Amino acid sequence: MAVGNESEVTTGGGSIFFNPTVTGVVSSISQPDENDNVTVTVALPAGNWTAGQRVDIQVVLHSGSYDSSLPISAIRSDNGGYFVYVIAQTSTVLGLQNEVVRVSVNIVAQDNDMVSVSGAVWPGSEVIVGSNKAVTAGDRVRVE
């Protein structure tokens, strides 16, 4: 959450079928106290506000659905852009082998743990998120 984020404020005073809402803007955020609680101040538009009036505030930082969300450790980059390594089964004279394939992706959204991507990563793809050895495209690997 940051100063300037918009928030939806339900003002009350409506009926059981309708609760009026307005858009407010976060104007300040205090430092965390000893219990890690913060005080958030939201600037409201002009209206008939009274001191002590109860309102419900919802701040939506990011909302949406994504086709592919991965741990951030799966994302790699080089001069060609962002990519992930995916395991694909290939048929060889020795039978089926797991081979590492490079798949280019675009980052759509991310936080500290996860990243949402667009590209040729399909749900159910076996994406490499970690390895005990270095891997590159074309390597044959064993999945544990």
Secondary structure, DSSP 8 states (H G I E B T S, - for coil): --TT-EEEEE---S-SS---EEEEEEEEE----TTS---EEEE--SS---TT---EEE--S-----SEEEEGGG-EEETTEEEEEEEEEEEETTEEEEEEEEEEEEEEEE-SSEEEEEES--TT-EE----SS---TT-B----
